[in-house]
Amino acid sequence: MILITLCLILLVPIIGFLGMAIGSAMVAVSFFLLLVWFIFALFTLYFFRDPTAKVPAGSGLVVSPGHGKVDVIDTVNEVQFMGRECQRISMFLSVLNVHVQNAPVSGRVAYVKHTEGQFLNAMKTECASCNENVYIGFEANDPRDEKIGMKLIAGVLARRIVPFVTTGDEMARGDRISLIQFGSRVDVYLPQSARIKVKLGDRVVGGETVLAAFE
């Protein structure tokens, strides 16, 4: 009995010490989880940032719909909306870029179509023909009745494209029109009469950088 009571008495400080150790560990874990949450919250706010574009004034301007880097300027036969040979400006949007897109021109949304597809790396320009995408076509007010097309293309990480517009909507140049989550690609289709104002390697800002002009 004496031995048992001695063991119980000695067990009390041991339990207290273990409780203090566990309590300290829980406090450390709580601070670590709070730090992780804080970093996650900052990243989320940064990732979904939505700056207000400083839209340039002037007639006949086509502004960049996306934030990214121009890596293709060529001529293609675009039959989906443009219905003819036209100029294409393609830009890659990394995961660090703003993911909201802006209207390239003022006018009416004349065409919106979602096409299912693959999720290949958006750094490859050929992904435009096979990746999931949303095509938005505009009938511009300035210059009147010119068609401008843009294709929002998903990538490896970008698995969701959210258009904010529907057919018939009237938009002003620089208005927010869509959201692509994570890195992706945006193609802009222009009539041959448009004069391109950017070059390969240029960094463009959605709603601000002038891609082309009708002169």
TIDREN-837636 format. One record per residue: x, y, z of N, C-alpha, C, O, CB in turn; residue in one letter. Coordinates in steps of 0.05 Angstrom, whole numbers, padded with zeros to 5 digits, always signed. Glycine has a CB too. Layout:
XYZXYZXYZXYZXYZA
...
***
This chain:
+00017-00024+00000+00000+00000+00000+00017+00025+00000+00012+00045-00014-00019+00000+00024M
+00038+00024+00017+00056+00047+00019+00070+00052-00008+00073+00075-00017+00078+00043+00041I
+00078+00030-00021+00091+00032-00047+00072+00044-00069+00080+00060-00085+00102+00005-00056L
+00047+00034-00067+00028+00044-00087+00023+00074-00084+00022+00088-00103+00002+00028-00084I
+00019+00082-00059+00014+00111-00054+00038+00128-00062+00035+00150-00072+00007+00116-00025T
+00062+00117-00058+00086+00132-00066+00087+00135-00097+00093+00156-00107+00112+00117-00057L
+00080+00113-00111+00079+00115-00140+00058+00135-00149+00063+00150-00168+00073+00087-00152C
+00035+00136-00136+00014+00155-00144+00024+00184-00139+00019+00201-00156-00011+00150-00128L
+00037+00188-00116+00047+00215-00110+00068+00224-00131+00068+00246-00140+00059+00216-00082I
+00086+00205-00138+00106+00211-00159+00094+00215-00186+00105+00230-00203+00127+00189-00160L
+00071+00203-00191+00058+00205-00217+00046+00233-00222+00043+00241-00244+00036+00184-00219L
+00039+00246-00200+00026+00273-00202+00045+00293-00216+00036+00305-00235+00018+00284-00175V
+00070+00297-00207+00088+00316-00221+00094+00307-00250+00097+00324-00268+00114+00320-00206P
+00095+00280-00254+00101+00271-00281+00078+00278-00300+00083+00288-00322+00105+00240-00281I
+00053+00274-00290+00030+00282-00306+00029+00312-00311+00023+00322-00333+00004+00273-00293I
+00036+00327-00290+00037+00356-00293+00058+00365-00313+00053+00383-00330+00043+00369-00267G
+00081+00352-00313+00102+00359-00332+00093+00352-00360+00098+00368-00379+00128+00343-00325F
+00081+00328-00364+00071+00321-00390+00049+00340-00400+00048+00347-00424+00060+00292-00390L
+00032+00349-00381+00011+00368-00389+00023+00394-00398+00013+00406-00417-00007+00373-00365G
+00044+00404-00383+00057+00428-00392+00070+00425-00419+00069+00444-00435+00078+00437-00371M
+00083+00402-00424+00096+00397-00449+00075+00396-00472+00080+00408-00493+00112+00371-00449A
+00053+00383-00467+00032+00381-00487+00020+00408-00492+00014+00416-00515+00010+00361-00479I
+00016+00423-00470+00005+00450-00473+00023+00468-00490+00013+00483-00507+00000+00463-00446G
+00049+00467-00485+00068+00483-00500+00068+00475-00529+00070+00492-00547+00096+00480-00488S
+00066+00449-00534+00066+00439-00562+00041+00448-00576+00042+00456-00599+00067+00408-00563A
+00018+00448-00562-00007+00457-00574-00006+00487-00581-00016+00495-00601-00031+00451-00555M
+00007+00502-00563+00010+00531-00568+00027+00535-00593+00021+00552-00610+00022+00546-00544V
+00049+00520-00595+00067+00522-00618+00052+00514-00644+00054+00528-00665+00092+00505-00615A
+00036+00492-00643+00021+00483-00666+00001+00504-00674-00003+00509-00698+00007+00457-00660V
-00012+00517-00654-00033+00537-00660-00020+00561-00674-00031+00572-00693-00046+00546-00634S
+00003+00570-00664+00017+00592-00677+00025+00585-00706+00024+00602-00724+00042+00601-00661F
+00034+00560-00710+00042+00551-00736+00018+00551-00755+00020+00560-00778+00055+00523-00735F
-00004+00540-00746-00029+00540-00762-00038+00568-00769-00048+00573-00791-00051+00524-00749L
-00036+00586-00749-00044+00614-00754-00026+00627-00775-00036+00642-00791-00043+00630-00727L
+00000+00621-00774+00018+00631-00794+00012+00621-00822+00012+00636-00841+00048+00625-00786L
+00006+00595-00824-00001+00583-00849-00027+00596-00860-00028+00602-00884-00005+00552-00846V
-00047+00600-00843-00072+00612-00851-00067+00641-00861-00078+00649-00881-00092+00613-00828W
-00049+00655-00847-00043+00683-00855-00030+00684-00882-00037+00701-00898-00025+00696-00833F
-00011+00666-00887+00002+00665-00913-00018+00658-00935-00018+00669-00956+00025+00645-00913I
-00035+00638-00929-00056+00630-00948-00075+00653-00954-00082+00657-00978-00072+00606-00937F
-00083+00668-00934-00101+00691-00938-00088+00712-00955-00101+00723-00973-00110+00703-00911A
-00063+00718-00950-00049+00738-00966-00046+00728-00995-00050+00744-01014-00021+00743-00955L
-00040+00703-00999-00037+00692-01026-00064+00693-01041-00065+00700-01065-00027+00663-01025F
-00086+00686-01027-00112+00686-01039-00120+00715-01048-00130+00719-01070-00133+00675-01020T
-00115+00734-01030-00121+00762-01037-00104+00771-01061-00114+00786-01079-00116+00781-01013L
-00079+00763-01061-00062+00771-01084-00070+00757-01109-00071+00769-01131-00032+00764-01077Y
-00077+00731-01107-00084+00715-01131-00109+00726-01144-00111+00727-01168-00088+00686-01123F
-00129+00733-01128-00155+00743-01139-00157+00773-01139-00179+00784-01139-00178+00731-01122F
-00134+00787-01140-00134+00816-01141-00148+00825-01167-00147+00811-01188-00106+00827-01140R
-00161+00847-01166-00177+00857-01188-00174+00887-01191-00192+00902-01184-00207+00849-01185D
-00151+00896-01202-00146+00924-01204-00164+00938-01224-00173+00925-01244-00116+00929-01211P
-00170+00963-01219-00186+00979-01238-00168+00989-01261-00148+01002-01256-00200+01002-01224T
-00175+00982-01285-00158+00989-01308-00159+01019-01314-00180+01031-01312-00167+00973-01333A
-00136+01030-01321-00135+01058-01330-00138+01057-01360-00118+01057-01375-00108+01072-01321K
-00163+01057-01369-00169+01053-01398-00160+01077-01414-00168+01100-01408-00199+01048-01401V
-00144+01073-01435-00135+01096-01451-00158+01107-01468-00176+01093-01477-00112+01087-01470P
-00157+01134-01471-00177+01148-01487-00167+01148-01516-00143+01147-01522-00183+01176-01477A
-00186+01150-01535-00179+01152-01563-00198+01135-01580-00211+01117-01569-00150+01143-01567G
-00199+01140-01605-00217+01125-01623-00202+01103-01637-00178+01105-01642-00229+01144-01644S
-00217+01081-01642-00206+01059-01657-00185+01043-01643-00169+01029-01656-00194+01069-01682G
-00184+01043-01616-00164+01029-01601-00174+01001-01593-00198+00998-01586-00156+01045-01576L
-00157+00982-01593-00162+00955-01582-00143+00950-01559-00119+00949-01564-00160+00933-01605V
-00153+00947-01535-00136+00943-01512-00134+00913-01506-00150+00897-01514-00147+00958-01487V
-00113+00907-01491-00108+00879-01484-00130+00869-01465-00136+00883-01446-00081+00876-01471S
-00142+00846-01471-00162+00835-01453-00149+00822-01428-00162+00819-01407-00179+00815-01467P
-00124+00814-01430-00111+00799-01409-00085+00812-01400-00073+00829-01413-00106+00771-01417G
-00076+00803-01376-00050+00811-01365-00030+00788-01371-00035+00766-01361-00052+00817-01334H
-00009+00793-01385+00010+00772-01391+00032+00780-01410+00039+00804-01411-00005+00749-01403G
+00042+00761-01425+00065+00766-01443+00057+00757-01471+00048+00735-01475+00090+00751-01433K
+00061+00775-01490+00055+00769-01518+00077+00750-01528+00100+00757-01528+00054+00795-01535V
+00068+00726-01538+00088+00707-01548+00081+00697-01576+00096+00682-01588+00090+00684-01529D
+00059+00706-01587+00052+00699-01615+00038+00723-01629+00020+00734-01618+00034+00674-01616V
+00048+00730-01652+00034+00749-01670+00036+00737-01698+00057+00734-01709+00047+00778-01669I
+00013+00729-01708+00013+00716-01734-00014+00721-01749-00030+00736-01740+00018+00686-01731D
-00017+00707-01771-00042+00708-01787-00054+00681-01788-00041+00661-01794-00036+00719-01815T
-00080+00679-01782-00094+00653-01782-00121+00656-01796-00131+00678-01800-00099+00643-01753V
-00132+00633-01805-00159+00633-01816-00178+00626-01794-00180+00603-01786-00160+00613-01840N
-00192+00646-01784-00210+00642-01761-00239+00642-01770-00250+00662-01777-00205+00664-01739E
-00251+00618-01770-00278+00615-01781-00300+00614-01760-00323+00616-01767-00280+00590-01798V
-00292+00612-01735-00312+00609-01714-00330+00633-01710-00354+00631-01708-00298+00603-01687Q
-00317+00657-01711-00332+00682-01708-00325+00702-01729-00342+00715-01742-00328+00694-01680F
-00299+00705-01734-00289+00725-01753-00297+00717-01782-00304+00735-01798-00259+00729-01751M
-00296+00691-01788-00304+00682-01814-00285+00689-01837-00294+00691-01860-00331+00692-01821G
-00260+00693-01831-00241+00701-01851-00212+00700-01840-00208+00693-01817-00247+00729-01862R
-00193+00705-01858-00166+00707-01849-00162+00733-01832-00172+00754-01840-00146+00706-01873E
-00149+00730-01810-00145+00753-01793-00119+00752-01778-00105+00732-01779-00169+00756-01773C
-00112+00773-01764-00088+00774-01748-00094+00763-01720-00116+00767-01709-00077+00803-01746Q
-00074+00749-01709-00078+00739-01682-00055+00748-01664-00032+00747-01671-00079+00708-01682R
-00063+00757-01640-00043+00764-01619-00049+00745-01596-00072+00745-01585-00045+00794-01610I
-00030+00729-01588-00034+00710-01567-00016+00717-01543+00008+00724-01547-00028+00681-01577S
-00026+00715-01519-00011+00721-01495-00013+00699-01475-00035+00687-01471-00020+00748-01484M
+00009+00694-01461+00009+00674-01440+00005+00688-01413+00018+00708-01407+00035+00658-01440F
-00013+00677-01397-00020+00688-01370-00009+00668-01350-00019+00646-01348-00050+00693-01367L
+00011+00676-01334+00022+00658-01314+00005+00659-01289-00014+00675-01287+00051+00667-01307S
+00011+00641-01270-00004+00639-01245-00001+00665-01229-00017+00670-01211+00004+00615-01229V
+00019+00681-01234+00024+00705-01219+00011+00729-01231+00010+00751-01218+00054+00710-01217L
+00000+00727-01255-00014+00749-01268-00042+00753-01257-00053+00735-01244-00015+00745-01298N
-00054+00777-01262-00082+00781-01255-00099+00763-01272-00093+00759-01296-00090+00811-01260V
-00120+00751-01261-00135+00731-01275-00162+00741-01285-00178+00726-01296-00140+00708-01257H
-00168+00767-01282-00192+00779-01292-00186+00790-01320-00165+00802-01324-00203+00801-01273V
-00205+00786-01339-00201+00797-01366-00219+00821-01371-00240+00824-01358-00206+00775-01387Q
-00211+00837-01390-00226+00862-01396-00234+00863-01425-00222+00851-01442-00208+00887-01389N
-00255+00878-01431-00265+00880-01458-00245+00895-01475-00236+00917-01467-00293+00895-01459A
-00237+00884-01498-00217+00898-01515-00228+00923-01529-00212+00941-01535-00207+00878-01535P
-00254+00923-01534-00266+00946-01548-00294+00952-01535-00304+00936-01520-00269+00940-01579V
-00304+00975-01542-00332+00981-01535-00350+00970-01557-00344+00972-01581-00337+01012-01532S
-00372+00958-01549-00390+00947-01568-00408+00926-01557-00411+00924-01532-00375+00935-01591G
-00420+00910-01574-00439+00889-01566-00426+00862-01566-00412+00855-01585-00464+00890-01584R
-00432+00847-01545-00423+00819-01545-00442+00803-01564-00465+00800-01559-00424+00806-01516V
-00430+00794-01587-00446+00782-01608-00444+00751-01607-00460+00738-01621-00438+00792-01635A
-00425+00741-01592-00421+00712-01594-00407+00703-01568-00387+00714-01560-00404+00704-01619Y
-00418+00682-01555-00405+00670-01532-00408+00639-01535-00431+00630-01537-00417+00680-01505V
-00386+00625-01535-00388+00596-01537-00367+00583-01520-00343+00589-01521-00385+00587-01566K
-00376+00563-01504-00357+00547-01487-00352+00521-01502-00371+00507-01511-00369+00542-01459H
-00327+00513-01504-00319+00488-01518-00303+00471-01499-00282+00480-01489-00304+00494-01544T
-00312+00447-01494-00297+00429-01477-00273+00419-01491-00272+00418-01516-00315+00405-01467E
-00252+00411-01476-00228+00401-01489-00208+00392-01468-00215+00385-01446-00216+00423-01506G
-00183+00391-01477-00161+00382-01459-00151+00404-01441-00161+00427-01442-00138+00370-01477Q
-00131+00397-01425-00118+00417-01407-00088+00415-01410-00074+00410-01391-00127+00412-01378F
-00079+00419-01435-00050+00419-01440-00037+00444-01430-00051+00464-01423-00045+00415-01470L
-00011+00443-01428+00005+00466-01418-00001+00491-01435+00003+00491-01460+00035+00460-01418N
-00011+00513-01423-00018+00537-01437+00006+00552-01448+00003+00571-01464-00034+00555-01419A
+00030+00544-01440+00054+00557-01452+00058+00549-01481+00072+00562-01496+00079+00549-01435M
+00045+00526-01489+00047+00517-01516+00025+00530-01533+00001+00527-01526+00045+00486-01518K
+00032+00545-01553+00012+00559-01569-00008+00541-01583-00031+00549-01588+00025+00577-01589T
+00000+00517-01589-00018+00498-01603-00041+00489-01585-00060+00477-01595-00003+00474-01612E
-00040+00495-01559-00062+00487-01541-00088+00501-01548-00109+00492-01540-00054+00492-01512C
-00086+00523-01563-00110+00538-01570-00130+00522-01586-00154+00527-01586-00103+00563-01586A
-00120+00502-01601-00137+00486-01618-00150+00462-01605-00169+00451-01615-00122+00477-01642S
-00140+00455-01581-00150+00430-01568-00158+00434-01539-00171+00416-01528-00130+00409-01571C
-00150+00455-01526-00156+00459-01498-00184+00470-01494-00196+00482-01512-00136+00477-01484N
-00195+00465-01470-00221+00477-01463-00219+00507-01465-00199+00519-01457-00229+00469-01434E
-00240+00519-01476-00239+00548-01480-00267+00561-01481-00287+00547-01484-00224+00554-01506N
-00267+00587-01478-00291+00603-01482-00284+00624-01502-00265+00640-01499-00301+00616-01454V
-00300+00626-01523-00296+00646-01544-00317+00668-01540-00341+00663-01538-00299+00633-01573Y
-00307+00693-01540-00325+00716-01538-00320+00734-01562-00297+00743-01567-00320+00732-01511I
-00341+00739-01578-00339+00756-01601-00353+00783-01598-00375+00784-01588-00350+00742-01626G
-00340+00804-01606-00351+00831-01603-00357+00844-01631-00342+00840-01650-00332+00849-01588F
-00378+00859-01632-00383+00877-01655-00378+00905-01644-00394+00915-01629-00413+00874-01666E
-00356+00916-01653-00347+00941-01641-00364+00965-01649-00375+00966-01671-00318+00946-01649A
-00365+00985-01631-00377+01010-01638-00357+01029-01650-00365+01048-01664-00389+01023-01612N
-00331+01025-01645-00311+01043-01655-00286+01026-01663-00271+01017-01645-00303+01064-01633D
-00281+01021-01689-00298+01030-01711-00323+01013-01714-00324+00990-01707-00282+01029-01738P
-00344+01026-01724-00370+01014-01725-00370+00987-01740-00360+00985-01763-00390+01033-01738R
-00382+00967-01728-00387+00940-01740-00362+00924-01746-00364+00903-01758-00403+00944-01765D
-00339+00932-01737-00316+00915-01739-00318+00892-01719-00327+00896-01697-00289+00931-01735E
-00310+00868-01727-00310+00846-01709-00283+00842-01695-00262+00844-01707-00318+00820-01724K
-00284+00837-01669-00261+00830-01653-00267+00805-01638-00287+00803-01624-00253+00854-01634I
-00250+00784-01641-00255+00759-01626-00233+00755-01605-00211+00764-01608-00255+00736-01646G
-00241+00741-01584-00221+00733-01564-00228+00705-01553-00251+00699-01548-00220+00754-01541M
-00207+00689-01549-00211+00662-01539-00196+00659-01512-00172+00664-01511-00201+00641-01560K
-00211+00652-01492-00200+00647-01465-00194+00617-01464-00212+00600-01466-00220+00656-01443L
-00168+00610-01460-00160+00583-01462-00150+00572-01435-00133+00585-01422-00138+00580-01484I
-00160+00549-01427-00152+00537-01402-00124+00524-01406-00115+00519-01428-00172+00515-01393A
-00110+00519-01383-00084+00506-01384-00083+00483-01365-00104+00471-01359-00062+00526-01377G
-00059+00475-01357-00055+00452-01339-00069+00458-01312-00082+00440-01301-00026+00446-01335V
-00065+00482-01302-00076+00489-01276-00103+00503-01278-00120+00500-01261-00057+00507-01261L
-00107+00517-01300-00132+00532-01304-00155+00513-01312-00156+00505-01335-00129+00555-01325A
-00171+00505-01294-00192+00486-01299-00220+00499-01299-00240+00485-01301-00192+00463-01279R
-00220+00526-01296-00246+00539-01295-00245+00566-01308-00229+00583-01300-00256+00541-01266R
-00262+00571-01328-00264+00597-01342-00292+00607-01336-00312+00594-01341-00259+00594-01373I
-00294+00631-01324-00319+00642-01316-00325+00668-01332-00315+00689-01324-00319+00648-01285V
-00341+00666-01353-00349+00691-01367-00369+00706-01351-00387+00695-01339-00360+00684-01396P
-00367+00733-01351-00386+00750-01338-00407+00762-01357-00425+00776-01349-00371+00773-01324F
-00404+00755-01383-00421+00767-01403-00438+00746-01417-00431+00722-01417-00405+00783-01423V
-00459+00755-01430-00475+00738-01447-00481+00752-01473-00476+00777-01475-00502+00730-01433T
-00490+00738-01493-00496+00749-01519-00516+00772-01517-00537+00769-01504-00506+00728-01539T
-00510+00795-01529-00527+00818-01528-00519+00839-01509-00529+00862-01510-00555+00809-01522G
-00500+00833-01491-00491+00853-01471-00476+00875-01486-00460+00870-01504-00473+00840-01450D
-00480+00900-01477-00465+00923-01486-00442+00928-01467-00447+00931-01443-00483+00948-01489E
-00418+00930-01477-00394+00933-01460-00379+00958-01468-00379+00967-01492-00376+00909-01462M
-00366+00970-01449-00348+00992-01454-00319+00981-01454-00314+00962-01440-00351+01015-01433A
-00302+00994-01469-00274+00985-01470-00263+00984-01441-00265+01003-01426-00257+01005-01487R
-00251+00962-01434-00238+00959-01408-00256+00947-01387-00247+00940-01365-00229+00985-01398G
-00282+00943-01393-00300+00930-01373-00291+00902-01367-00280+00888-01384-00329+00930-01384D
-00296+00893-01343-00290+00866-01335-00309+00846-01349-00333+00851-01348-00291+00862-01304R
-00298+00825-01361-00315+00807-01376-00312+00778-01368-00330+00762-01375-00310+00810-01406I
-00290+00771-01355-00287+00742-01348-00265+00738-01328-00250+00757-01320-00280+00727-01374S
-00263+00714-01318-00243+00706-01299-00233+00678-01307-00248+00659-01311-00254+00705-01270L
-00206+00675-01309-00194+00649-01313-00178+00643-01289-00160+00658-01281-00176+00648-01339I
-00184+00621-01276-00170+00614-01251-00144+00599-01258-00145+00578-01271-00187+00597-01233Q
-00122+00609-01248-00094+00600-01252-00084+00606-01280-00099+00619-01296-00093+00569-01248F
-00060+00598-01286-00047+00606-01312-00062+00596-01336-00075+00575-01335-00018+00595-01312G
-00060+00611-01358-00076+00604-01381-00065+00620-01405-00043+00630-01405-00106+00610-01376S
-00083+00623-01426-00075+00637-01450-00100+00652-01461-00122+00642-01458-00064+00617-01471R
-00095+00675-01473-00116+00690-01486-00107+00696-01515-00085+00708-01519-00123+00716-01470V
-00124+00689-01534-00119+00696-01562-00138+00719-01570-00161+00718-01564-00122+00672-01581D
-00127+00739-01585-00144+00761-01595-00142+00760-01625-00121+00758-01637-00134+00788-01584V
-00166+00761-01638-00168+00760-01668-00177+00787-01678-00197+00798-01670-00187+00738-01677Y
-00161+00797-01697-00165+00825-01707-00167+00824-01737-00155+00808-01751-00142+00843-01699L
-00184+00842-01749-00185+00845-01778-00157+00853-01789-00141+00865-01775-00206+00866-01786P
-00153+00848-01814-00128+00855-01827-00124+00885-01827-00101+00895-01829-00127+00844-01855Q
-00145+00901-01825-00143+00930-01826-00132+00942-01800-00124+00965-01799-00170+00942-01832S
-00132+00926-01779-00121+00936-01753-00091+00937-01754-00078+00920-01765-00131+00918-01730A
-00080+00958-01742-00051+00961-01741-00041+00953-01714-00048+00966-01694-00043+00991-01748R
-00025+00932-01713-00015+00921-01687+00005+00940-01675+00023+00950-01688-00003+00894-01691I
+00002+00945-01649+00020+00964-01634+00038+00950-01614+00054+00964-01601+00002+00984-01620K
+00037+00924-01612+00055+00910-01594+00074+00892-01609+00070+00887-01633+00039+00894-01573V
+00094+00881-01595+00113+00863-01608+00117+00839-01590+00109+00839-01566+00140+00877-01614K
+00130+00819-01600+00135+00794-01585+00152+00801-01560+00171+00816-01561+00149+00773-01602L
+00144+00789-01538+00158+00793-01513+00147+00816-01496+00155+00819-01473+00186+00799-01519G
+00129+00832-01507+00117+00854-01492+00100+00844-01469+00085+00824-01472+00101+00872-01510D
+00102+00857-01446+00084+00852-01423+00060+00870-01426+00063+00895-01429+00099+00856-01396R
+00036+00859-01425+00012+00875-01429-00005+00875-01404-00004+00856-01388-00004+00864-01453V
-00020+00896-01401-00038+00899-01378-00067+00900-01388-00074+00916-01405-00031+00926-01362V
-00084+00884-01376-00111+00882-01385-00126+00908-01382-00125+00921-01361-00126+00861-01369G
-00140+00917-01403-00155+00941-01403-00139+00966-01406-00150+00988-01408-00170+00943-01377G
-00112+00964-01408-00095+00988-01410-00077+00988-01434-00076+01008-01449-00078+00989-01385E
-00062+00966-01439-00043+00965-01461-00058+00964-01487-00075+00948-01491-00024+00941-01458T
-00050+00982-01506-00062+00983-01532-00049+00961-01549-00025+00962-01555-00059+01011-01546V
-00065+00941-01558-00055+00920-01575-00054+00929-01604-00035+00923-01619-00072+00895-01572L
-00075+00943-01612-00077+00951-01641-00095+00975-01643-00108+00983-01624-00089+00927-01658A
-00095+00987-01667-00112+01011-01672-00121+01010-01701-00107+01000-01718-00096+01037-01666A
-00145+01021-01705-00156+01024-01732-00151+01053-01740-00161+01071-01727-00186+01017-01733F
-00134+01057-01760-00126+01085-01767-00136+01092-01795-00130+01115-01804-00095+01087-01766E
***
